[in-house]
């Protein structure tokens, strides 16, 4: 869980810049190739919120 949180927070930091977002995923591709669904769900919700505030 701790490592999942590390990557979730890392991707959230990069979500405002598509280039940084893609680079972060590429640099951590080993993790993102096997990311747990629960972490993916959190990333999906949080990055959409950052990109499109309500």
VEXROMAR-928259 format. One record per atom (N, C-alpha, C): residue number from 1; residue in three letters; atom name; x, y, z. Coordinates in steps of 0.1 Angstrom, whole numbers, padded with zeros to 4 digits. Atoms other than C-alpha are relative to their C-alpha. Layout:
<nodes>
NODE pos code site X Y Z
NODE NUM ALA CA X Y Z
...
</nodes>
This chain:
<nodes>
NODE pos code site X Y Z
NODE 1 UNK N 0008 -0012 0000
NODE 1 UNK CA 0000 0000 0000
NODE 1 UNK C 0009 0013 0000
NODE 2 UNK N -0009 -0012 0000
NODE 2 UNK CA 0028 0025 0008
NODE 2 UNK C 0006 0003 -0014
NODE 3 UNK N -0006 -0002 0013
NODE 3 UNK CA 0044 0020 -0026
NODE 3 UNK C -0011 0005 -0010
NODE 4 UNK N 0012 -0005 0009
NODE 4 UNK CA 0009 0025 -0043
NODE 4 UNK C -0002 0014 0003
NODE 5 UNK N 0002 -0015 -0004
NODE 5 UNK CA 0005 0058 -0024
NODE 5 UNK C 0011 0008 -0006
NODE 6 UNK N -0011 -0007 0006
NODE 6 UNK CA 0039 0069 -0036
NODE 6 UNK C -0002 0003 -0014
NODE 7 UNK N 0002 -0002 0014
NODE 7 UNK CA 0030 0064 -0072
NODE 7 UNK C -0013 0008 -0003
NODE 8 UNK N 0012 -0008 0001
NODE 8 UNK CA -0005 0078 -0068
NODE 8 UNK C 0003 0015 0002
NODE 9 UNK N -0004 -0014 -0002
NODE 9 UNK CA 0009 0110 -0053
NODE 9 UNK C 0009 0006 -0010
NODE 10 UNK N -0009 -0004 0011
NODE 10 UNK CA 0036 0112 -0079
NODE 10 UNK C -0007 0003 -0012
NODE 11 UNK N 0007 -0003 0013
NODE 11 UNK CA 0012 0110 -0108
NODE 11 UNK C -0009 0012 0002
NODE 12 UNK N 0008 -0012 -0002
NODE 12 UNK CA -0011 0136 -0092
NODE 12 UNK C 0008 0012 -0001
NODE 13 UNK N -0008 -0012 0002
NODE 13 UNK CA 0018 0160 -0090
NODE 13 UNK C 0003 0004 -0014
NODE 14 UNK N -0003 -0003 0014
NODE 14 UNK CA 0024 0156 -0127
NODE 14 UNK C -0012 0001 -0009
NODE 15 UNK N 0012 0001 0008
NODE 15 UNK CA -0012 0156 -0138
NODE 15 UNK C -0004 0013 -0007
NODE 16 UNK N 0003 -0013 0007
NODE 16 UNK CA -0013 0193 -0148
NODE 16 UNK C 0008 0002 -0013
NODE 17 UNK N -0008 -0001 0012
NODE 17 UNK CA 0013 0188 -0175
NODE 17 UNK C 0000 -0014 -0007
NODE 18 UNK N 0000 0013 0007
NODE 18 UNK CA 0007 0161 -0201
NODE 18 UNK C 0014 -0006 -0002
NODE 19 UNK N -0014 0004 0003
NODE 19 UNK CA 0044 0159 -0209
NODE 19 UNK C 0006 -0006 0013
NODE 20 UNK N -0006 0005 -0013
NODE 20 UNK CA 0054 0154 -0172
NODE 20 UNK C -0008 -0013 0004
NODE 21 UNK N 0008 0012 -0003
NODE 21 UNK CA 0025 0129 -0168
NODE 21 UNK C 0005 -0012 -0007
NODE 22 UNK N -0004 0011 0009
NODE 22 UNK CA 0036 0108 -0197
NODE 22 UNK C 0014 -0004 0004
NODE 23 UNK N -0014 0003 -0004
NODE 23 UNK CA 0073 0110 -0186
NODE 23 UNK C 0000 -0008 0013
NODE 24 UNK N 0001 0007 -0013
NODE 24 UNK CA 0064 0099 -0150
NODE 24 UNK C -0004 -0014 -0002
NODE 25 UNK N 0005 0014 0002
NODE 25 UNK CA 0045 0069 -0163
NODE 25 UNK C 0011 -0008 -0007
NODE 26 UNK N -0010 0007 0007
NODE 26 UNK CA 0073 0060 -0187
NODE 26 UNK C 0012 -0004 0010
NODE 27 UNK N -0011 0003 -0009
NODE 27 UNK CA 0100 0063 -0160
NODE 27 UNK C -0004 -0010 0011
NODE 28 UNK N 0005 0010 -0010
NODE 28 UNK CA 0078 0041 -0137
NODE 28 UNK C -0008 -0011 -0006
NODE 29 UNK N 0008 0009 0008
NODE 29 UNK CA 0065 0018 -0164
NODE 29 UNK C -0001 -0014 0006
NODE 30 UNK N 0000 0013 -0006
NODE 30 UNK CA 0074 -0013 -0144
NODE 30 UNK C -0012 -0001 0010
NODE 31 UNK N 0012 -0001 -0010
NODE 31 UNK CA 0049 -0003 -0116
NODE 31 UNK C -0013 0001 -0008
NODE 32 UNK N 0013 -0002 0007
NODE 32 UNK CA 0023 0010 -0140
NODE 32 UNK C -0005 -0011 -0009
NODE 33 UNK N 0004 0012 0008
NODE 33 UNK CA 0023 -0022 -0160
NODE 33 UNK C -0007 -0010 0008
NODE 34 UNK N 0007 0009 -0010
NODE 34 UNK CA 0010 -0040 -0129
NODE 34 UNK C -0008 0007 0011
NODE 35 UNK N 0006 -0009 -0010
NODE 35 UNK CA -0008 -0012 -0111
NODE 35 UNK C -0013 -0007 0005
NODE 36 UNK N 0013 0005 -0006
NODE 36 UNK CA -0036 -0024 -0087
NODE 36 UNK C -0012 0008 -0005
NODE 37 UNK N 0012 -0007 0005
NODE 37 UNK CA -0071 -0015 -0098
NODE 37 UNK C -0004 0011 0010
NODE 38 UNK N 0004 -0010 -0010
NODE 38 UNK CA -0077 0004 -0065
NODE 38 UNK C 0009 0012 -0002
NODE 39 UNK N -0009 -0011 0002
NODE 39 UNK CA -0047 0026 -0072
NODE 39 UNK C -0004 0008 -0013
NODE 40 UNK N 0004 -0006 0013
NODE 40 UNK CA -0058 0032 -0108
NODE 40 UNK C -0013 0008 0002
NODE 41 UNK N 0013 -0007 -0002
NODE 41 UNK CA -0093 0042 -0096
NODE 41 UNK C 0003 0013 0007
NODE 42 UNK N -0003 -0013 -0007
NODE 42 UNK CA -0078 0068 -0072
NODE 42 UNK C 0007 0010 -0010
NODE 43 UNK N -0006 -0009 0010
NODE 43 UNK CA -0056 0082 -0100
NODE 43 UNK C -0010 0005 -0010
NODE 44 UNK N 0010 -0005 0010
NODE 44 UNK CA -0085 0084 -0124
NODE 44 UNK C -0008 0011 0006
NODE 45 UNK N 0009 -0010 -0007
NODE 45 UNK CA -0107 0103 -0099
NODE 45 UNK C 0008 0013 0002
NODE 46 UNK N -0007 -0012 -0004
NODE 46 UNK CA -0080 0126 -0087
NODE 46 UNK C 0006 0008 -0012
NODE 47 UNK N -0006 -0007 0012
NODE 47 UNK CA -0064 0135 -0121
NODE 47 UNK C -0012 0007 -0008
NODE 48 UNK N 0012 -0006 0007
NODE 48 UNK CA -0099 0142 -0136
NODE 48 UNK C -0004 0013 0008
NODE 49 UNK N 0004 -0011 -0009
NODE 49 UNK CA -0106 0165 -0106
NODE 49 UNK C 0010 0011 -0002
NODE 50 UNK N -0010 -0011 0002
NODE 50 UNK CA -0073 0184 -0111
NODE 50 UNK C -0002 0006 -0014
NODE 51 UNK N 0001 -0006 0014
NODE 51 UNK CA -0078 0188 -0149
NODE 51 UNK C -0014 0007 -0002
NODE 52 UNK N 0014 -0006 0003
NODE 52 UNK CA -0116 0196 -0147
NODE 52 UNK C -0006 0003 0014
NODE 53 UNK N 0006 -0003 -0013
NODE 53 UNK CA -0125 0212 -0113
NODE 53 UNK C -0015 0002 -0002
NODE 54 UNK N 0015 -0002 0000
NODE 54 UNK CA -0162 0212 -0105
NODE 54 UNK C -0004 0014 0004
</nodes>
